[in-house]
């Protein structure tokens, strides 16, 4: 499970480029893709950018899947919160005048938060992967022949 969490965390902040060829004329392919992406709606878990390449009358679309703008800020916020919890726990344990309740609950909360962080990151990464897969299917369907 550790390797899967590591893979998901890396995929969360990675930028990926994928090319999609189309048998349609360039203008028809562009119109089909714009219509399909408009129907799919704007992605929330990632940023989608694309560029058209036309070689020999054949159009291909290069989609770039990048992390959402707030992803790095979210991960930094989680890290900062965890650091603050660890510092507060150390302070509660080291201070002689603290109540027994605080000396128990703060380190316990820190420990539970530290165990929860990988699952939160895996959930966010899973959401991004699902949205990326949905957009990939949408692009592929829009640019395939057969309808």
Secondary structure, 3 states (H helix, E strand, C coil): CHHHHHHHHHHHHCCEEEEEECCCCHHHHHHHHHHHHHHHCCCCCEEEEEEEEEECCEEEEEEEEEECCCHHHHHHHHHHHHHHHHHHHHHHHHCCCCCHHHHHHHHHHHHHHHHHHHHHHHHHHHHHHHHHHHHHHHHHHHHCCCC
